[in-house]
């Protein structure tokens, strides 16, 4: 191989290496951009999960409060029902005396 051919061959290899480095650099930049976007998406997902968990906790608190109110209502209803039954019995026991 002549010196000129060797020089062209080395220059060709150098150009190929430069092209490969440029492609690798471009690929690295693309990957870095994708990692940045994935990190952003991951953060958005974490934020969405946090909000969903907060909503679930709020719903559970509301359900607990409603259950407590329901029990209080049932207890009050039972007391009122017992009072109505007591007054009905008292009225029924007084009715024969009033008619006599």
LUMFI-677921 format. One record per atom (N, C-alpha, C): x, y, z; chain; residue in one letter; residue number from 0; atom name. Coordinates in Angstrom, 2 decimals. Example, Ala and Ser with C-alpha at 12.3 -4.5 7.8 and 13.67 -1.06 7.14 Angstrom:
LUMFI-677921
<node px="13.19" py="-5.69" pz="7.80" chain="A" res="a" n="0" atom="N"/>
<node px="12.30" py="-4.50" pz="7.80" chain="A" res="a" n="0" atom="CA"/>
<node px="13.20" py="-3.30" pz="7.80" chain="A" res="a" n="0" atom="C"/>
<node px="12.85" py="-2.25" pz="7.08" chain="A" res="s" n="1" atom="N"/>
<node px="13.67" py="-1.06" pz="7.14" chain="A" res="s" n="1" atom="CA"/>
<node px="12.90" py="0.03" pz="7.87" chain="A" res="s" n="1" atom="C"/>
end
This chain:
LUMFI-677921
<node px="0.86" py="-1.16" pz="0.00" chain="A" res="x" n="0" atom="N"/>
<node px="0.00" py="0.00" pz="0.00" chain="A" res="x" n="0" atom="CA"/>
<node px="0.92" py="1.23" pz="0.00" chain="A" res="x" n="0" atom="C"/>
<node px="0.59" py="2.15" pz="-0.87" chain="A" res="x" n="1" atom="N"/>
<node px="1.42" py="3.35" pz="-0.98" chain="A" res="x" n="1" atom="CA"/>
<node px="1.13" py="4.29" pz="0.18" chain="A" res="x" n="1" atom="C"/>
<node px="2.05" py="5.19" pz="0.46" chain="A" res="x" n="2" atom="N"/>
<node px="1.81" py="6.14" pz="1.54" chain="A" res="x" n="2" atom="CA"/>
<node px="0.55" py="6.96" pz="1.33" chain="A" res="x" n="2" atom="C"/>
<node px="0.25" py="7.32" pz="0.09" chain="A" res="x" n="3" atom="N"/>
<node px="-0.98" py="8.08" pz="-0.17" chain="A" res="x" n="3" atom="CA"/>
<node px="-2.22" py="7.24" pz="0.15" chain="A" res="x" n="3" atom="C"/>
<node px="-2.18" py="5.98" pz="-0.24" chain="A" res="x" n="4" atom="N"/>
<node px="-3.30" py="5.08" pz="0.06" chain="A" res="x" n="4" atom="CA"/>
<node px="-3.45" py="4.89" pz="1.56" chain="A" res="x" n="4" atom="C"/>
<node px="-2.30" py="4.75" pz="2.24" chain="A" res="x" n="5" atom="N"/>
<node px="-2.35" py="4.60" pz="3.70" chain="A" res="x" n="5" atom="CA"/>
<node px="-2.95" py="5.85" pz="4.34" chain="A" res="x" n="5" atom="C"/>
<node px="-2.56" py="7.01" pz="3.87" chain="A" res="x" n="6" atom="N"/>
<node px="-3.08" py="8.27" pz="4.41" chain="A" res="x" n="6" atom="CA"/>
<node px="-4.59" py="8.36" pz="4.19" chain="A" res="x" n="6" atom="C"/>
<node px="-5.03" py="8.05" pz="2.99" chain="A" res="x" n="7" atom="N"/>
<node px="-6.48" py="8.07" pz="2.71" chain="A" res="x" n="7" atom="CA"/>
<node px="-7.21" py="7.03" pz="3.54" chain="A" res="x" n="7" atom="C"/>
<node px="-6.59" py="5.89" pz="3.71" chain="A" res="x" n="8" atom="N"/>
<node px="-7.20" py="4.83" pz="4.52" chain="A" res="x" n="8" atom="CA"/>
<node px="-7.34" py="5.30" pz="5.98" chain="A" res="x" n="8" atom="C"/>
<node px="-6.28" py="5.90" pz="6.52" chain="A" res="x" n="9" atom="N"/>
<node px="-6.32" py="6.40" pz="7.90" chain="A" res="x" n="9" atom="CA"/>
<node px="-7.33" py="7.53" pz="8.02" chain="A" res="x" n="9" atom="C"/>
<node px="-7.37" py="8.42" pz="7.02" chain="A" res="x" n="10" atom="N"/>
<node px="-8.35" py="9.52" pz="7.03" chain="A" res="x" n="10" atom="CA"/>
<node px="-9.77" py="8.96" pz="6.98" chain="A" res="x" n="10" atom="C"/>
<node px="-9.97" py="7.92" pz="6.18" chain="A" res="x" n="11" atom="N"/>
<node px="-11.29" py="7.27" pz="6.11" chain="A" res="x" n="11" atom="CA"/>
<node px="-11.67" py="6.68" pz="7.45" chain="A" res="x" n="11" atom="C"/>
<node px="-10.71" py="6.03" pz="8.09" chain="A" res="x" n="12" atom="N"/>
<node px="-10.98" py="5.45" pz="9.42" chain="A" res="x" n="12" atom="CA"/>
<node px="-11.29" py="6.57" pz="10.41" chain="A" res="x" n="12" atom="C"/>
<node px="-10.51" py="7.67" pz="10.33" chain="A" res="x" n="13" atom="N"/>
<node px="-10.76" py="8.82" pz="11.21" chain="A" res="x" n="13" atom="CA"/>
<node px="-12.14" py="9.40" pz="11.00" chain="A" res="x" n="13" atom="C"/>
<node px="-12.55" py="9.53" pz="9.73" chain="A" res="x" n="14" atom="N"/>
<node px="-13.90" py="10.05" pz="9.42" chain="A" res="x" n="14" atom="CA"/>
<node px="-14.97" py="9.11" pz="9.96" chain="A" res="x" n="14" atom="C"/>
<node px="-14.74" py="7.82" pz="9.80" chain="A" res="x" n="15" atom="N"/>
<node px="-15.70" py="6.83" pz="10.31" chain="A" res="x" n="15" atom="CA"/>
<node px="-15.81" py="6.93" pz="11.83" chain="A" res="x" n="15" atom="C"/>
<node px="-14.66" py="7.09" pz="12.50" chain="A" res="x" n="16" atom="N"/>
<node px="-14.67" py="7.23" pz="13.96" chain="A" res="x" n="16" atom="CA"/>
<node px="-15.40" py="8.50" pz="14.37" chain="A" res="x" n="16" atom="C"/>
<node px="-15.13" py="9.62" pz="13.67" chain="A" res="x" n="17" atom="N"/>
<node px="-15.81" py="10.88" pz="13.98" chain="A" res="x" n="17" atom="CA"/>
<node px="-17.31" py="10.75" pz="13.79" chain="A" res="x" n="17" atom="C"/>
<node px="-17.71" py="10.08" pz="12.72" chain="A" res="x" n="18" atom="N"/>
<node px="-19.14" py="9.87" pz="12.47" chain="A" res="x" n="18" atom="CA"/>
<node px="-19.75" py="9.01" pz="13.56" chain="A" res="x" n="18" atom="C"/>
<node px="-19.03" py="7.96" pz="13.97" chain="A" res="x" n="19" atom="N"/>
<node px="-19.52" py="7.08" pz="15.04" chain="A" res="x" n="19" atom="CA"/>
<node px="-19.65" py="7.85" pz="16.35" chain="A" res="x" n="19" atom="C"/>
<node px="-18.66" py="8.70" pz="16.64" chain="A" res="x" n="20" atom="N"/>
<node px="-18.71" py="9.51" pz="17.87" chain="A" res="x" n="20" atom="CA"/>
<node px="-19.89" py="10.47" pz="17.81" chain="A" res="x" n="20" atom="C"/>
<node px="-20.11" py="11.09" pz="16.65" chain="A" res="x" n="21" atom="N"/>
<node px="-21.23" py="12.02" pz="16.49" chain="A" res="x" n="21" atom="CA"/>
<node px="-22.56" py="11.29" pz="16.69" chain="A" res="x" n="21" atom="C"/>
<node px="-22.67" py="10.10" pz="16.10" chain="A" res="x" n="22" atom="N"/>
<node px="-23.90" py="9.31" pz="16.26" chain="A" res="x" n="22" atom="CA"/>
<node px="-24.09" py="8.90" pz="17.72" chain="A" res="x" n="22" atom="C"/>
<node px="-23.01" py="8.48" pz="18.36" chain="A" res="x" n="23" atom="N"/>
<node px="-23.10" py="8.08" pz="19.77" chain="A" res="x" n="23" atom="CA"/>
<node px="-23.49" py="9.26" pz="20.65" chain="A" res="x" n="23" atom="C"/>
<node px="-22.93" py="10.44" pz="20.35" chain="A" res="x" n="24" atom="N"/>
<node px="-23.27" py="11.66" pz="21.10" chain="A" res="x" n="24" atom="CA"/>
<node px="-24.74" py="12.01" pz="20.91" chain="A" res="x" n="24" atom="C"/>
<node px="-25.22" py="11.93" pz="19.67" chain="A" res="x" n="25" atom="N"/>
<node px="-26.63" py="12.21" pz="19.39" chain="A" res="x" n="25" atom="CA"/>
<node px="-27.52" py="11.20" pz="20.11" chain="A" res="x" n="25" atom="C"/>
<node px="-27.14" py="9.93" pz="20.07" chain="A" res="x" n="26" atom="N"/>
<node px="-27.92" py="8.89" pz="20.76" chain="A" res="x" n="26" atom="CA"/>
<node px="-27.93" py="9.14" pz="22.26" chain="A" res="x" n="26" atom="C"/>
<node px="-26.79" py="9.56" pz="22.81" chain="A" res="x" n="27" atom="N"/>
<node px="-26.71" py="9.86" pz="24.24" chain="A" res="x" n="27" atom="CA"/>
<node px="-27.64" py="11.01" pz="24.60" chain="A" res="x" n="27" atom="C"/>
<node px="-27.67" py="12.04" pz="23.76" chain="A" res="x" n="28" atom="N"/>
<node px="-28.56" py="13.18" pz="24.02" chain="A" res="x" n="28" atom="CA"/>
<node px="-30.02" py="12.76" pz="23.97" chain="A" res="x" n="28" atom="C"/>
<node px="-30.35" py="11.91" pz="23.00" chain="A" res="x" n="29" atom="N"/>
<node px="-31.72" py="11.41" pz="22.90" chain="A" res="x" n="29" atom="CA"/>
<node px="-32.08" py="10.61" pz="24.15" chain="A" res="x" n="29" atom="C"/>
<node px="-31.17" py="9.74" pz="24.58" chain="A" res="x" n="30" atom="N"/>
<node px="-31.42" py="8.94" pz="25.78" chain="A" res="x" n="30" atom="CA"/>
<node px="-31.57" py="9.82" pz="27.02" chain="A" res="x" n="30" atom="C"/>
<node px="-30.73" py="10.85" pz="27.13" chain="A" res="x" n="31" atom="N"/>
<node px="-30.83" py="11.76" pz="28.27" chain="A" res="x" n="31" atom="CA"/>
<node px="-32.18" py="12.47" pz="28.27" chain="A" res="x" n="31" atom="C"/>
<node px="-32.63" py="12.88" pz="27.08" chain="A" res="x" n="32" atom="N"/>
<node px="-33.94" py="13.52" pz="26.96" chain="A" res="x" n="32" atom="CA"/>
<node px="-35.05" py="12.56" pz="27.36" chain="A" res="x" n="32" atom="C"/>
<node px="-34.93" py="11.31" pz="26.92" chain="A" res="x" n="33" atom="N"/>
<node px="-35.94" py="10.30" pz="27.28" chain="A" res="x" n="33" atom="CA"/>
<node px="-35.94" py="10.04" pz="28.78" chain="A" res="x" n="33" atom="C"/>
<node px="-34.75" py="9.99" pz="29.37" chain="A" res="x" n="34" atom="N"/>
<node px="-34.67" py="9.78" pz="30.83" chain="A" res="x" n="34" atom="CA"/>
<node px="-35.32" py="10.95" pz="31.56" chain="A" res="x" n="34" atom="C"/>
<node px="-35.06" py="12.16" pz="31.07" chain="A" res="x" n="35" atom="N"/>
<node px="-35.67" py="13.35" pz="31.69" chain="A" res="x" n="35" atom="CA"/>
<node px="-37.19" py="13.28" pz="31.60" chain="A" res="x" n="35" atom="C"/>
<node px="-37.69" py="12.90" pz="30.41" chain="A" res="x" n="36" atom="N"/>
<node px="-39.15" py="12.79" pz="30.25" chain="A" res="x" n="36" atom="CA"/>
<node px="-39.73" py="11.69" pz="31.11" chain="A" res="x" n="36" atom="C"/>
<node px="-39.02" py="10.55" pz="31.17" chain="A" res="x" n="37" atom="N"/>
<node px="-39.50" py="9.44" pz="32.00" chain="A" res="x" n="37" atom="CA"/>
<node px="-39.52" py="9.85" pz="33.47" chain="A" res="x" n="37" atom="C"/>
<node px="-38.50" py="10.59" pz="33.90" chain="A" res="x" n="38" atom="N"/>
<node px="-38.46" py="11.07" pz="35.29" chain="A" res="x" n="38" atom="CA"/>
<node px="-39.64" py="11.99" pz="35.55" chain="A" res="x" n="38" atom="C"/>
<node px="-39.92" py="12.86" pz="34.58" chain="A" res="x" n="39" atom="N"/>
<node px="-41.05" py="13.78" pz="34.72" chain="A" res="x" n="39" atom="CA"/>
<node px="-42.36" py="13.00" pz="34.78" chain="A" res="x" n="39" atom="C"/>
<node px="-42.50" py="12.00" pz="33.90" chain="A" res="x" n="40" atom="N"/>
<node px="-43.71" py="11.16" pz="33.93" chain="A" res="x" n="40" atom="CA"/>
<node px="-43.81" py="10.42" pz="35.26" chain="A" res="x" n="40" atom="C"/>
<node px="-42.67" py="9.92" pz="35.74" chain="A" res="x" n="41" atom="N"/>
<node px="-42.66" py="9.23" pz="37.02" chain="A" res="x" n="41" atom="CA"/>
<node px="-43.11" py="10.14" pz="38.15" chain="A" res="x" n="41" atom="C"/>
<node px="-42.63" py="11.39" pz="38.12" chain="A" res="x" n="42" atom="N"/>
<node px="-43.03" py="12.36" pz="39.15" chain="A" res="x" n="42" atom="CA"/>
<node px="-44.52" py="12.65" pz="39.05" chain="A" res="x" n="42" atom="C"/>
<node px="-45.01" py="12.79" pz="37.81" chain="A" res="x" n="43" atom="N"/>
<node px="-46.44" py="13.03" pz="37.61" chain="A" res="x" n="43" atom="CA"/>
<node px="-47.26" py="11.86" pz="38.15" chain="A" res="x" n="43" atom="C"/>
<node px="-46.79" py="10.63" pz="37.90" chain="A" res="x" n="44" atom="N"/>
<node px="-47.50" py="9.45" pz="38.41" chain="A" res="x" n="44" atom="CA"/>
<node px="-47.49" py="9.43" pz="39.93" chain="A" res="x" n="44" atom="C"/>
<node px="-46.34" py="9.76" pz="40.52" chain="A" res="x" n="45" atom="N"/>
<node px="-46.26" py="9.80" pz="41.98" chain="A" res="x" n="45" atom="CA"/>
<node px="-47.22" py="10.84" pz="42.54" chain="A" res="x" n="45" atom="C"/>
<node px="-47.28" py="12.01" pz="41.89" chain="A" res="x" n="46" atom="N"/>
<node px="-48.21" py="13.05" pz="42.33" chain="A" res="x" n="46" atom="CA"/>
<node px="-49.65" py="12.58" pz="42.21" chain="A" res="x" n="46" atom="C"/>
<node px="-49.96" py="11.92" pz="41.09" chain="A" res="x" n="47" atom="N"/>
<node px="-51.33" py="11.40" pz="40.89" chain="A" res="x" n="47" atom="CA"/>
<node px="-51.67" py="10.35" pz="41.94" chain="A" res="x" n="47" atom="C"/>
<node px="-50.73" py="9.47" pz="42.26" chain="A" res="x" n="48" atom="N"/>
<node px="-50.96" py="8.46" pz="43.30" chain="A" res="x" n="48" atom="CA"/>
<node px="-51.17" py="9.11" pz="44.66" chain="A" res="x" n="48" atom="C"/>
<node px="-50.39" py="10.15" pz="44.96" chain="A" res="x" n="49" atom="N"/>
<node px="-50.54" py="10.84" pz="46.24" chain="A" res="x" n="49" atom="CA"/>
<node px="-51.93" py="11.47" pz="46.34" chain="A" res="x" n="49" atom="C"/>
<node px="-52.37" py="12.12" pz="45.27" chain="A" res="x" n="50" atom="N"/>
<node px="-53.70" py="12.74" pz="45.26" chain="A" res="x" n="50" atom="CA"/>
<node px="-54.78" py="11.67" pz="45.41" chain="A" res="x" n="50" atom="C"/>
<node px="-54.62" py="10.55" pz="44.70" chain="A" res="x" n="51" atom="N"/>
<node px="-55.60" py="9.46" pz="44.80" chain="A" res="x" n="51" atom="CA"/>
<node px="-55.65" py="8.91" pz="46.22" chain="A" res="x" n="51" atom="C"/>
<node px="-54.48" py="8.73" pz="46.85" chain="A" res="x" n="52" atom="N"/>
<node px="-54.45" py="8.23" pz="48.23" chain="A" res="x" n="52" atom="CA"/>
<node px="-55.12" py="9.22" pz="49.18" chain="A" res="x" n="52" atom="C"/>
<node px="-54.89" py="10.52" pz="48.96" chain="A" res="x" n="53" atom="N"/>
<node px="-55.54" py="11.53" pz="49.80" chain="A" res="x" n="53" atom="CA"/>
<node px="-57.05" py="11.48" pz="49.63" chain="A" res="x" n="53" atom="C"/>
<node px="-57.52" py="11.30" pz="48.39" chain="A" res="x" n="54" atom="N"/>
<node px="-58.96" py="11.20" pz="48.14" chain="A" res="x" n="54" atom="CA"/>
<node px="-59.54" py="9.96" pz="48.82" chain="A" res="x" n="54" atom="C"/>
<node px="-58.81" py="8.85" pz="48.76" chain="A" res="x" n="55" atom="N"/>
<node px="-59.27" py="7.62" pz="49.41" chain="A" res="x" n="55" atom="CA"/>
<node px="-59.36" py="7.84" pz="50.91" chain="A" res="x" n="55" atom="C"/>
<node px="-58.35" py="8.48" pz="51.49" chain="A" res="x" n="56" atom="N"/>
<node px="-58.35" py="8.73" pz="52.93" chain="A" res="x" n="56" atom="CA"/>
<node px="-59.53" py="9.62" pz="53.31" chain="A" res="x" n="56" atom="C"/>
<node px="-59.79" py="10.65" pz="52.51" chain="A" res="x" n="57" atom="N"/>
<node px="-60.92" py="11.54" pz="52.77" chain="A" res="x" n="57" atom="CA"/>
<node px="-62.23" py="10.77" pz="52.67" chain="A" res="x" n="57" atom="C"/>
<node px="-62.35" py="9.93" pz="51.65" chain="A" res="x" n="58" atom="N"/>
<node px="-63.58" py="9.13" pz="51.48" chain="A" res="x" n="58" atom="CA"/>
<node px="-63.77" py="8.17" pz="52.66" chain="A" res="x" n="58" atom="C"/>
<node px="-62.68" py="7.57" pz="53.13" chain="A" res="x" n="59" atom="N"/>
<node px="-62.78" py="6.67" pz="54.28" chain="A" res="x" n="59" atom="CA"/>
<node px="-63.21" py="7.44" pz="55.53" chain="A" res="x" n="59" atom="C"/>
<node px="-62.69" py="8.65" pz="55.71" chain="A" res="x" n="60" atom="N"/>
<node px="-63.11" py="9.47" pz="56.85" chain="A" res="x" n="60" atom="CA"/>
<node px="-64.59" py="9.82" pz="56.75" chain="A" res="x" n="60" atom="C"/>
<node px="-65.03" py="10.19" pz="55.54" chain="A" res="x" n="61" atom="N"/>
<node px="-66.44" py="10.52" pz="55.34" chain="A" res="x" n="61" atom="CA"/>
<node px="-67.32" py="9.30" pz="55.59" chain="A" res="x" n="61" atom="C"/>
<node px="-66.89" py="8.14" pz="55.13" chain="A" res="x" n="62" atom="N"/>
<node px="-67.66" py="6.91" pz="55.36" chain="A" res="x" n="62" atom="CA"/>
<node px="-67.75" py="6.61" pz="56.85" chain="A" res="x" n="62" atom="C"/>
<node px="-66.65" py="6.81" pz="57.56" chain="A" res="x" n="63" atom="N"/>
<node px="-66.65" py="6.58" pz="59.00" chain="A" res="x" n="63" atom="CA"/>
<node px="-67.61" py="7.54" pz="59.70" chain="A" res="x" n="63" atom="C"/>
<node px="-67.56" py="8.81" pz="59.28" chain="A" res="x" n="64" atom="N"/>
<node px="-68.47" py="9.81" pz="59.86" chain="A" res="x" n="64" atom="CA"/>
<node px="-69.92" py="9.45" pz="59.57" chain="A" res="x" n="64" atom="C"/>
<node px="-70.20" py="9.03" pz="58.33" chain="A" res="x" n="65" atom="N"/>
<node px="-71.57" py="8.66" pz="57.97" chain="A" res="x" n="65" atom="CA"/>
<node px="-72.02" py="7.44" pz="58.77" chain="A" res="x" n="65" atom="C"/>
<node px="-71.13" py="6.49" pz="58.98" chain="A" res="x" n="66" atom="N"/>
<node px="-71.46" py="5.31" pz="59.78" chain="A" res="x" n="66" atom="CA"/>
<node px="-71.80" py="5.72" pz="61.20" chain="A" res="x" n="66" atom="C"/>
<node px="-71.00" py="6.63" pz="61.76" chain="A" res="x" n="67" atom="N"/>
<node px="-71.26" py="7.12" pz="63.12" chain="A" res="x" n="67" atom="CA"/>
<node px="-72.61" py="7.83" pz="63.17" chain="A" res="x" n="67" atom="C"/>
<node px="-72.88" py="8.68" pz="62.19" chain="A" res="x" n="68" atom="N"/>
<node px="-74.18" py="9.37" pz="62.15" chain="A" res="x" n="68" atom="CA"/>
<node px="-75.32" py="8.37" pz="62.00" chain="A" res="x" n="68" atom="C"/>
<node px="-75.10" py="7.34" pz="61.18" chain="A" res="x" n="69" atom="N"/>
<node px="-76.12" py="6.31" pz="61.00" chain="A" res="x" n="69" atom="CA"/>
<node px="-76.42" py="5.58" pz="62.30" chain="A" res="x" n="69" atom="C"/>
<node px="-75.38" py="5.27" pz="63.05" chain="A" res="x" n="70" atom="N"/>
<node px="-75.58" py="4.60" pz="64.35" chain="A" res="x" n="70" atom="CA"/>
<node px="-76.31" py="5.51" pz="65.32" chain="A" res="x" n="70" atom="C"/>
<node px="-75.92" py="6.79" pz="65.33" chain="A" res="x" n="71" atom="N"/>
<node px="-76.59" py="7.75" pz="66.21" chain="A" res="x" n="71" atom="CA"/>
<node px="-78.06" py="7.88" pz="65.83" chain="A" res="x" n="71" atom="C"/>
<node px="-78.34" py="7.93" pz="64.53" chain="A" res="x" n="72" atom="N"/>
<node px="-79.72" py="8.02" pz="64.06" chain="A" res="x" n="72" atom="CA"/>
<node px="-80.51" py="6.77" pz="64.47" chain="A" res="x" n="72" atom="C"/>
<node px="-79.91" py="5.58" pz="64.29" chain="A" res="x" n="73" atom="N"/>
<node px="-80.60" py="4.35" pz="64.68" chain="A" res="x" n="73" atom="CA"/>
<node px="-80.88" py="4.33" pz="66.18" chain="A" res="x" n="73" atom="C"/>
<node px="-79.91" py="4.78" pz="66.97" chain="A" res="x" n="74" atom="N"/>
<node px="-80.09" py="4.82" pz="68.42" chain="A" res="x" n="74" atom="CA"/>
<node px="-81.22" py="5.79" pz="68.78" chain="A" res="x" n="74" atom="C"/>
<node px="-81.22" py="6.98" pz="68.17" chain="A" res="x" n="75" atom="N"/>
<node px="-82.28" py="7.97" pz="68.43" chain="A" res="x" n="75" atom="CA"/>
<node px="-83.63" py="7.44" pz="67.98" chain="A" res="x" n="75" atom="C"/>
<node px="-83.65" py="6.76" pz="66.85" chain="A" res="x" n="76" atom="N"/>
<node px="-84.90" py="6.19" pz="66.33" chain="A" res="x" n="76" atom="CA"/>
<node px="-85.43" py="5.12" pz="67.29" chain="A" res="x" n="76" atom="C"/>
<node px="-84.53" py="4.28" pz="67.80" chain="A" res="x" n="77" atom="N"/>
<node px="-84.94" py="3.24" pz="68.74" chain="A" res="x" n="77" atom="CA"/>
<node px="-85.50" py="3.87" pz="70.02" chain="A" res="x" n="77" atom="C"/>
<node px="-84.86" py="4.92" pz="70.51" chain="A" res="x" n="78" atom="N"/>
<node px="-85.36" py="5.61" pz="71.71" chain="A" res="x" n="78" atom="CA"/>
<node px="-86.75" py="6.19" pz="71.43" chain="A" res="x" n="78" atom="C"/>
<node px="-86.93" py="6.84" pz="70.28" chain="A" res="x" n="79" atom="N"/>
<node px="-88.23" py="7.41" pz="69.92" chain="A" res="x" n="79" atom="CA"/>
<node px="-89.28" py="6.31" pz="69.79" chain="A" res="x" n="79" atom="C"/>
<node px="-88.91" py="5.20" pz="69.15" chain="A" res="x" n="80" atom="N"/>
<node px="-89.83" py="4.08" pz="68.99" chain="A" res="x" n="80" atom="CA"/>
<node px="-90.25" py="3.53" pz="70.37" chain="A" res="x" n="80" atom="C"/>
<node px="-89.26" py="3.37" pz="71.26" chain="A" res="x" n="81" atom="N"/>
<node px="-89.56" py="2.88" pz="72.61" chain="A" res="x" n="81" atom="CA"/>
<node px="-90.48" py="3.85" pz="73.34" chain="A" res="x" n="81" atom="C"/>
<node px="-90.24" py="5.16" pz="73.16" chain="A" res="x" n="82" atom="N"/>
<node px="-91.08" py="6.17" pz="73.82" chain="A" res="x" n="82" atom="CA"/>
<node px="-92.50" py="6.13" pz="73.26" chain="A" res="x" n="82" atom="C"/>
<node px="-92.64" py="5.96" pz="71.94" chain="A" res="x" n="83" atom="N"/>
<node px="-93.97" py="5.85" pz="71.32" chain="A" res="x" n="83" atom="CA"/>
<node px="-94.69" py="4.61" pz="71.86" chain="A" res="x" n="83" atom="C"/>
<node px="-93.96" py="3.50" pz="71.94" chain="A" res="x" n="84" atom="N"/>
<node px="-94.56" py="2.26" pz="72.46" chain="A" res="x" n="84" atom="CA"/>
<node px="-95.00" py="2.46" pz="73.90" chain="A" res="x" n="84" atom="C"/>
<node px="-94.17" py="3.12" pz="74.73" chain="A" res="x" n="85" atom="N"/>
<node px="-94.52" py="3.34" pz="76.13" chain="A" res="x" n="85" atom="CA"/>
<node px="-95.76" py="4.23" pz="76.23" chain="A" res="x" n="85" atom="C"/>
<node px="-95.80" py="5.30" pz="75.43" chain="A" res="x" n="86" atom="N"/>
<node px="-96.95" py="6.21" pz="75.47" chain="A" res="x" n="86" atom="CA"/>
<node px="-98.21" py="5.51" pz="74.95" chain="A" res="x" n="86" atom="C"/>
<node px="-98.06" py="4.66" pz="73.93" chain="A" res="x" n="87" atom="N"/>
<node px="-99.21" py="3.92" pz="73.40" chain="A" res="x" n="87" atom="CA"/>
<node px="-99.77" py="2.99" pz="74.46" chain="A" res="x" n="87" atom="C"/>
<node px="-98.88" py="2.28" pz="75.16" chain="A" res="x" n="88" atom="N"/>
<node px="-99.34" py="1.39" pz="76.24" chain="A" res="x" n="88" atom="CA"/>
<node px="-100.02" py="2.18" pz="77.35" chain="A" res="x" n="88" atom="C"/>
<node px="-99.44" py="3.33" pz="77.69" chain="A" res="x" n="89" atom="N"/>
<node px="-100.04" py="4.16" pz="78.74" chain="A" res="x" n="89" atom="CA"/>
<node px="-101.41" py="4.65" pz="78.31" chain="A" res="x" n="89" atom="C"/>
<node px="-101.52" py="5.07" pz="77.05" chain="A" res="x" n="90" atom="N"/>
<node px="-102.81" py="5.55" pz="76.55" chain="A" res="x" n="90" atom="CA"/>
<node px="-103.83" py="4.43" pz="76.53" chain="A" res="x" n="90" atom="C"/>
<node px="-103.40" py="3.23" pz="76.09" chain="A" res="x" n="91" atom="N"/>
<node px="-104.32" py="2.09" pz="76.05" chain="A" res="x" n="91" atom="CA"/>
<node px="-104.76" py="1.69" pz="77.45" chain="A" res="x" n="91" atom="C"/>
<node px="-103.88" py="1.81" pz="78.42" chain="A" res="x" n="92" atom="N"/>
<node px="-104.28" py="1.43" pz="79.78" chain="A" res="x" n="92" atom="CA"/>
<node px="-105.19" py="2.49" pz="80.40" chain="A" res="x" n="92" atom="C"/>
<node px="-105.11" py="3.72" pz="79.96" chain="A" res="x" n="93" atom="N"/>
<node px="-105.97" py="4.79" pz="80.48" chain="A" res="x" n="93" atom="CA"/>
<node px="-107.30" py="4.84" pz="79.75" chain="A" res="x" n="93" atom="C"/>
<node px="-107.36" py="4.37" pz="78.51" chain="A" res="x" n="94" atom="N"/>
<node px="-108.58" py="4.46" pz="77.71" chain="A" res="x" n="94" atom="CA"/>
<node px="-109.76" py="3.75" pz="78.38" chain="A" res="x" n="94" atom="C"/>
<node px="-109.62" py="2.53" pz="78.91" chain="A" res="x" n="95" atom="N"/>
<node px="-110.78" py="1.90" pz="79.55" chain="A" res="x" n="95" atom="CA"/>
<node px="-111.28" py="2.71" pz="80.74" chain="A" res="x" n="95" atom="C"/>
<node px="-110.41" py="3.35" pz="81.49" chain="A" res="x" n="96" atom="N"/>
<node px="-110.84" py="4.17" pz="82.63" chain="A" res="x" n="96" atom="CA"/>
<node px="-111.62" py="5.38" pz="82.16" chain="A" res="x" n="96" atom="C"/>
<node px="-111.19" py="5.95" pz="81.04" chain="A" res="x" n="97" atom="N"/>
<node px="-111.86" py="7.14" pz="80.53" chain="A" res="x" n="97" atom="CA"/>
<node px="-113.25" py="6.79" pz="80.00" chain="A" res="x" n="97" atom="C"/>
<node px="-113.40" py="5.59" pz="79.45" chain="A" res="x" n="98" atom="N"/>
<node px="-114.68" py="5.18" pz="78.89" chain="A" res="x" n="98" atom="CA"/>
<node px="-115.64" py="4.70" pz="79.98" chain="A" res="x" n="98" atom="C"/>
<node px="-115.13" py="4.36" pz="81.14" chain="A" res="x" n="99" atom="N"/>
<node px="-115.98" py="3.81" pz="82.18" chain="A" res="x" n="99" atom="CA"/>
<node px="-116.74" py="4.85" pz="82.94" chain="A" res="x" n="99" atom="C"/>
end
